[in-house]
Amino acid sequence: MAVERPERQPFDPVAGGRVRHRDEAEVEFNRIVAFSDGVFAIAITLLVLGLTVPKDADDLTRALLDNEGDAFAYAVSFAVLARYWLAHHRFFSALERFDGRLMVLNLVYLAWIALVPFTSQVLGDYGDTTDAVVLYAINLILVSGSFYAQLVYSYRAELLRPDAREYERRYNGPISLVVIGVFMVSIPLAFVSVLAAELTWLLTFVVARPVTRRLISGS
């Protein structure tokens, strides 16, 4: 269990599990948030690089229409990253304090976020293959799983504000599990129908919140 820092303890950048209060280390907290936002911004910007048009195309309209695979990968990935950024922003605003373990978990989470542009480009180029669909689904499972790990750890280590703890436990946590479940289901489905697996991903934007509310109301 993390132990609170004594009032005059010197700053230690590798403090392991020691808790740091936000009002005692606001600059450090802001650097973590700024770095996280930077990773999200770069990842979202890189998505557009997957949209390409052949040089000297005889029919530009046809070339653009033939780019539907890349456009689908861009749209899904942008929506996914935007949703993850909003959830990450909301989660960090709910933190009362943080420690070294949470910082490590956040870096693991950002590592999978940074991989999304690559798996998105593979999906755009080879979206009609099972391998590309499975690769993308695994990437998003790892993103959701690492975010869920942050939620669980912060709740158990009592790093969240008292007024936000129950919300994160009963709402954001289950939403992450629903998203993980949808992408896990899409993996075996991809071996039957690639299109069906890709359409399944759209459920994360439709059913995640209603299913979570139903689970909460029934608990």
N, C-alpha and C positions, 0 to 999 in steps of 0.2 A: 504493500500500500504506500502511495506517495506521501511524503511528509512535507508540511509547509516550510517554506524557507524562513529562518530566523530573520529578525528585522534588519540586522547589520551584516548578514552573510554576504561575502563578496560574490560578484557575478561569476558564474561558471558556465561557459557555452556548451559544455558537454555534461550537463547535470543529470543525465539519465532520467529517472522518474520524478525528480523533485518538482513540485508544483510551483508555478510562477503566476502571481496575480497580475491581471491585466493592468491595474493601476500602478503596479510596481515596475512593469516592463512594457509600457505602451509602445515604445519605439520598436522593440523587438517584435511585438505582436503585429504591428503595422507592416513590418518587413515581411513577415510570414504571409500575411494577406496579400501584400503587393506582389510577392513572388508567385503566389498561387494564381492571382488574377493575370499575371504576365504569361504564365504557362497556358491558361485558358485562351487568352487573346491570340497567342501565336498559333495554338492548335486550330482555332476557328479560322484564322487567316489562311493557314496552309491548306485548308479544305478546298479553297477555290482553285488551287493549282491542279486539282484533278479534272477541272473542266478545260478541255482543249478542243481546238478545231484544226483539222489538217490544213496545212498551207496550200494555197492555190486551189482551193476547193471549187469545182465547177458549179456546184449548186450549194450556196451557203445555207439556204433554208433546210435543204435535205441533210447537210452536214450537222446542223444544229439539232435537227430532229433525231438523227442517228446517235446523238449524244445522251439519250435518255437514261442509259445506265449510270453514267457519271453524274447526271443531274439528280437521279434518285439517291445515289450514295451521298451527294452533297447535302441534299435536303434533310435526309434522315440524320446524318451526322451533325449538321448544324443544330437541328432541333434537339438532339440528344445532348450535345455539349452545352447548349444554352440552358437546358433543364438542369444538368448537373451543376453548372455554375450558379444558378439560382439556389439550388439546394445547399451547395457549399457555402455560399454567401450567408444564407439563413442560419446554417449550422454554426459558423464562426461568430455570427452576431449573438448567438445564444450562449457562447462560452463565457464563463466568469473568470477562468484561469486556464492555464495550459502547462504541459510538461514535455520533457524530451521524447517520451514514447509517442505522444500524440503527434509531435513534429515528424517523427520517423514514419508513422502511419500516413500522415499527410503527403510525405514525399513519395511513398509507394503508390498512393492514389494518383498523384500527379504524373508518375511514370506511365501509368496506364492511360491517363488522359492524353499525354503527349504521343502515344502510339496510335491514337484514333485516326489522324490524317493518313497514316500509312495503310492501315487496314481498310479505311474508306476508299483509298485509291485502288487497292487490290479489288475491292468489291465493285467499284465502278468499271474496272477493266475486265474483270472476270466474274461479273455478277450472275452469269448463267451457270456457274460451276458450284458444286457442293463445297469444295475446299474453301473458296472465297467466303461463302456464307458462314461456314463453321468458324473460320478465322475471325471474322467480324463479331460473331456472337460471343466467342470466347473472350475477345477484347472487352466487350461491354459487360460481360459477367464479372471480369476481374475489376473493372472500374466500379461497378455497383457493389461488389463484395468488399473492396478496400474502403469504400465510403461507409458501408455498414459497419465495418470493423472500427472505424473512428467513432461512430455513434455509440456502439456498445462500450468501447473503452471509456469514452468520455462520461457515459452514464455511470458505469461501475466505479470509476475513479472520482466521481462527484466533481467533475470539472465544469459542468453546466450550471447556469443560473438556476436557482430553485424554481422559479416560475416557468422555466423552459424545459425542465427535465422530463416531466410527464408527456409533454407534447412530442418531444423527440423520441421517447420510448414507444408511445402508442401510435404515432403517425408517420414520422419520417422513416423510422426503422422498418415498419411493415411495407411501406411503399418500395423501399430498396429490395426487400425480399420478393415482392410481386414482380418487379422488373427483372430480377435474377431468374425467377421462375419462367417468365415469358421467353427469355433468351435461351434458357436451358431446353425448353420444349422445342424451340426452333431448330436445335442441332439435329436431333433424330429426324425431325420433319424434313430437313434439307435433303436427306438421302432418299426421300420419297418425292418431294416436289420443292424445287428451289424457290419458285414463285410463292408458294404457300408459306414457306419459312420466312421470306422477306415481308410478306403481308402481315405475318404474325407480330413482327416488331412494332407495327403501328398500334397494336393493342396497348403498348406501354403508355401511349398518350391518351388512350380512351378509357381503359379499365382500371389503371393503377389506383387512382383516387377513389372511385366508387367501391372497388373491392376492399380497399383499406378501410373505408368508412363502415362497410358492412361487417368486416372482421372485428372492428373496434366495438360497434354497437352490439355484436353478438357475444363479446367477451365479458 
